[in-house]
Amino acid sequence: MPIATDLHWPVALAFAWVAGELAHRFLRLPRISTYGIVGFVLASGQSGFLPPVREGSMSVLANVALGLVLATAHAPPPPIAG
């Protein structure tokens, strides 16, 4: 089932996004903390849901994504509309 294995990453990203939003809304936790926890739990070394990342384009993509997440983590909050 190659289609099912191709969906692991999008499912993991969607789950991390929803979990991050819920944790932020109800527990007031930073979204990036929840993203990290979900990624750690779903990683190939923990639950094995996500396949291991090999060298190549996927590794570069993962590093760019992490850089973008970390860059937005220190962005100032948007102004409050009033």
Phi and psi in degrees as a GROMACS rama.xvg file:
@    title "Ramachandran Plot"
@    xaxis  label "Phi"
@    yaxis  label "Psi"
@TYPE xy
-67.0544  -26.8653  PRO-2
-66.559  -42.0388  ILE-3
-63.4789  -38.8597  ALA-4
-72.7753  -27.4733  THR-5
-71.2425  -20.1801  ASP-6
-89.2608  -3.04321  LEU-7
-60.5627  -46.2165  HIS-8
-67.6358  -47.0868  TRP-9
-62.0718  -37.2745  PRO-10
-65.6674  -41.798  VAL-11
-64.2406  -41.1215  ALA-12
-65.6147  -42.436  LEU-13
-64.8797  -41.0782  ALA-14
-64.2477  -42.2046  PHE-15
-64.3684  -39.4581  ALA-16
-64.5141  -47.7464  TRP-17
-64.8614  -43.9248  VAL-18
-63.0111  -39.2003  ALA-19
-63.9329  -42.3238  GLY-20
-66.0669  -43.1695  GLU-21
-66.2281  -42.7518  LEU-22
-65.3633  -35.8976  ALA-23
-69.8865  -41.7721  HIS-24
-71.4615  -44.6875  ARG-25
-96.988  -30.6842  PHE-26
-109.045  -5.6311  LEU-27
59.3409  31.4865  ARG-28
-86.4796  147.466  LEU-29
-63.7597  140.328  PRO-30
-59.2787  -39.6945  ARG-31
-62.9179  -30.7976  ILE-32
-65.2467  -43.4148  SER-33
-68.1975  -38.181  THR-34
-59.5682  -43.3488  TYR-35
-64.8083  -41.4558  GLY-36
-64.8665  -44.8723  ILE-37
-62.9338  -43.503  VAL-38
-62.6174  -38.8935  GLY-39
-66.4641  -42.6419  PHE-40
-68.7476  -38.7517  VAL-41
-85.5099  -5.42881  LEU-42
-63.1904  159.62  ALA-43
-63.3047  -26.6398  SER-44
-80.0629  -14.399  GLY-45
-105.302  -89.5066  GLN-46
-84.782  -20.8088  SER-47
79.9724  12.0472  GLY-48
-66.2737  -42.7736  PHE-49
-91.7872  139.406  LEU-50
-70.6236  154.865  PRO-51
-64.9959  145.192  PRO-52
-86.3444  124.157  VAL-53
-95.8899  166.982  ARG-54
-63.3348  148.266  GLU-55
130.537  -153.053  GLY-56
-66.2698  -33.633  SER-57
-67.374  -35.8915  MET-58
-66.1121  -42.1026  SER-59
-64.2985  -43.4562  VAL-60
-61.9864  -41.124  LEU-61
-64.5225  -39.9697  ALA-62
-67.8976  -38.9159  ASN-63
-65.6732  -42.9515  VAL-64
-61.708  -43.0396  ALA-65
-62.7992  -40.9951  LEU-66
-62.2446  -40.3231  GLY-67
-66.4936  -40.3908  LEU-68
-63.5639  -44.8856  VAL-69
-67.5563  -33.1296  LEU-70
-68.244  -38.1317  ALA-71
-78.969  -16.4106  THR-72
-66.9195  -27.5699  ALA-73
-105.436  10.5165  HIS-74
-72.7808  145.184  ALA-75
-66.038  149.751  PRO-76
-67.5453  152.363  PRO-77
-67.8241  154.251  PRO-78
-66.0778  149.227  PRO-79
-86.1068  123.295  ILE-80
-77.1975  136.01  ALA-81
